Amino acid sequence: MPVLLGTGTAFDQAATGAIRALAADCVCVVADAAVARLYPDDVIRFAALGSSPGIVFVAPEGERCKSLPVLGEVTDACLTGGATKRSLVLVFGGGATMNVGGLAAALIYRGLRLCYVPTTLMAQNDVVPSMKTAINFCGRKNNFGTFHAASLNVVDTRYLHTLPADELRAGMGELVKNALVLGGDHFTMAERMFDAHARAALDDALLAEIVEAGIRAKLPALAIDAQEARAGMIFEYGHTVGHALELCYPAGVLPHGLAVCWRMRCCSYVAARLGVLHGSERVRHDALIQRLLPEALPAPLPTVTDVMFRVMRDGKRGRALESADECSCVLLSAVGEPRQTETMLSKFPATLIADWLRAQGLPA
Ligand SMILES: NC(=O)c1ccc[n+]([C@@H]2O[C@H](COP(=O)([O-])OP(=O)(O)OC[C@H]3O[C@@H](n4cnc5c(N)ncnc54)[C@H](O)[C@@H]3O)[C@@H](O)[C@H]2O)c1
């Protein structure tokens, strides 16, 4: 997985050289609208890195771009703009833009080369190492997509300085997930991140360390499970209810990484009720999440019925052979110790999740 990670003038030159070295006839830039407004010179610079003039498609901001109509518009812009099999799709934005741009790249001519320039903490540490691409379809999250590897990832930490506070926290949420699932150095890194954040001292050097740790966290699992269906499933920790909660709010109100943190709290509750996760480990688990999520879920709260409807339609459903009143997710028996099953998912009565939602104050 080719990754250039850094920042500054020399880094820009190296990144420009690496993109040029892909020798594309045309660079099709797919940029998040907010990112295109903040960094117009970079959009122009990237689009000029092919041998003929590039194409620029500005996608709706964030999660709103992960739809079938936008996927069609990206594809149309590339094809009517003259993309050939030698062209490069360069996605400039967060995980949402990468997911729709990556899917377009996978589909056009059955696969165009892809370069990611991720601009959120979440995207830099969690989407870069993954081959997953997807949009949201029929009211479900990430259920329409495929796998496509990027030829190059240009990871520049300077973009993180313009992130809205909640989006930075969302990226931290995925690193909390790594800390809880993997423990050890990843736990220590998350604590350092929170300490620096509290002192307003998250500088480029530390951000680069954090991003590198996030990327490296996934590599051993992805080396044996590139499609994240077994060993790689541990990185879905917190995602089942996280996705459901995220979809119950208007786009952007509960960012993905924060939704995952809420869900990890739910997982520790379920694991404790099942007698899988014990006293001090649960306290340690929840205390790390608490550093990111001191407040309640955003109001107005969705209903338990609405969240449960989506939980029971989660895209992973079926893998663990759940019965109609069960659901499944990754559970931990201790920090850094995912419960081992064939699919890495554990099934349990869905009522446990409903109990937890009620305990958070969600109305019936
Ligand atoms: N393996 C994978 O493919 C994978 C892994 C994790 C998450 N995801 C997906 O990624 C998405 C979340 O991605 P995300 O957290 O990067 O958020 P995002 O792409 O939704 O962007 C969040 C917001 O930040 C803005 N933004 C982006 N970069 C900015 C910058 N540098 N400065 C200012 N504003 C900026 C966007 O306009 C948007 O409003 C979800 O859809 C999730 O499903 C995919």
The ligand as a Tripos MOL2 file, in Angstrom:
@<TRIPOS>MOLECULE
LIG
   44    48     1     0     0
SMALL
NO_CHARGES

@<TRIPOS>ATOM
      1 N1        -12.8400    1.3830    5.1810 N.am      1 LIG1
      2 C1        -13.5370    2.4060    4.7710 C.2       1 LIG1
      3 O1        -13.8050    2.5740    3.6150 O.2       1 LIG1
      4 C2        -14.0410    3.3900    5.7920 C.ar      1 LIG1
      5 C3        -13.4710    3.4440    7.0640 C.ar      1 LIG1
      6 C4        -13.9340    4.4060    7.9650 C.ar      1 LIG1
      7 C5        -14.9440    5.2860    7.5790 C.ar      1 LIG1
      8 N2        -15.4720    5.1880    6.3190 N.ar      1 LIG1
      9 C6        -16.5280    6.0930    5.8690 C.3       1 LIG1
     10 O2        -16.0050    7.4110    5.9070 O.3       1 LIG1
     11 C7        -17.0840    8.3220    6.1300 C.3       1 LIG1
     12 C8        -16.6660    9.3100    7.1890 C.3       1 LIG1
     13 O3        -15.5340    9.9910    6.7000 O.3       1 LIG1
     14 P1        -14.9100   11.2430    7.4360 P.3       1 LIG1
     15 O4        -14.9900   11.0710    8.8990 O.co2     1 LIG1
     16 O5        -13.5970   11.4460    6.7950 O.co2     1 LIG1
     17 O6        -15.9110   12.4220    7.1350 O.3       1 LIG1
     18 P2        -16.5550   13.0720    5.8130 P.3       1 LIG1
     19 O7        -15.8560   12.6680    4.5860 O.co2     1 LIG1
     20 O8        -18.0110   12.8010    5.9080 O.co2     1 LIG1
     21 O9        -16.2840   14.6210    6.0730 O.3       1 LIG1
     22 C9        -16.8010   15.2140    7.2450 C.3       1 LIG1
     23 C10       -16.9370   16.7220    7.0820 C.3       1 LIG1
     24 O10       -15.6440   17.3340    7.1050 O.3       1 LIG1
     25 C11       -15.5040   18.2000    5.9950 C.3       1 LIG1
     26 N3        -14.0840   18.2250    5.6990 N.ar      1 LIG1
     27 C12       -13.3390   17.2400    5.1640 C.ar      1 LIG1
     28 N4        -12.0480   17.5780    5.1810 N.ar      1 LIG1
     29 C13       -11.9640   18.8160    5.7120 C.ar      1 LIG1
     30 C14       -10.8900   19.6920    6.0000 C.ar      1 LIG1
     31 N5         -9.6130   19.3460    5.7900 N.pl3     1 LIG1
     32 N6        -11.1840   20.9040    6.5440 N.ar      1 LIG1
     33 C15       -12.4710   21.2470    6.8120 C.ar      1 LIG1
     34 N7        -13.5290   20.4620    6.5740 N.ar      1 LIG1
     35 C16       -13.2680   19.2360    6.0320 C.ar      1 LIG1
     36 C17       -16.4370   17.6530    4.9410 C.3       1 LIG1
     37 O11       -16.8630   18.6670    4.0570 O.3       1 LIG1
     38 C18       -17.5930   17.1470    5.7820 C.3       1 LIG1
     39 O12       -18.4910   18.1870    6.0450 O.3       1 LIG1
     40 C19       -18.2810    7.5020    6.5300 C.3       1 LIG1
     41 O13       -19.1820    7.4620    5.4480 O.3       1 LIG1
     42 C20       -17.7250    6.1060    6.7890 C.3       1 LIG1
     43 O14       -18.6320    5.0970    6.4660 O.3       1 LIG1
     44 C21       -15.0300    4.2720    5.4240 C.ar      1 LIG1
@<TRIPOS>BOND
     1     1     2 1
     2     2     3 2
     3     2     4 1
     4     4     5 ar
     5     4    44 ar
     6     5     6 ar
     7     6     7 ar
     8     7     8 ar
     9     8     9 1
    10     8    44 ar
    11     9    10 1
    12     9    42 1
    13    10    11 1
    14    11    12 1
    15    11    40 1
    16    12    13 1
    17    13    14 1
    18    14    15 2
    19    14    16 1
    20    14    17 1
    21    17    18 1
    22    18    19 2
    23    18    20 1
    24    18    21 1
    25    21    22 1
    26    22    23 1
    27    23    24 1
    28    23    38 1
    29    24    25 1
    30    25    26 1
    31    25    36 1
    32    26    27 ar
    33    26    35 ar
    34    27    28 ar
    35    28    29 ar
    36    29    30 ar
    37    29    35 ar
    38    30    31 1
    39    30    32 ar
    40    32    33 ar
    41    33    34 ar
    42    34    35 ar
    43    36    37 1
    44    36    38 1
    45    38    39 1
    46    40    41 1
    47    40    42 1
    48    42    43 1
@<TRIPOS>SUBSTRUCTURE
     1 LIG1         1 GROUP 0 **** ****
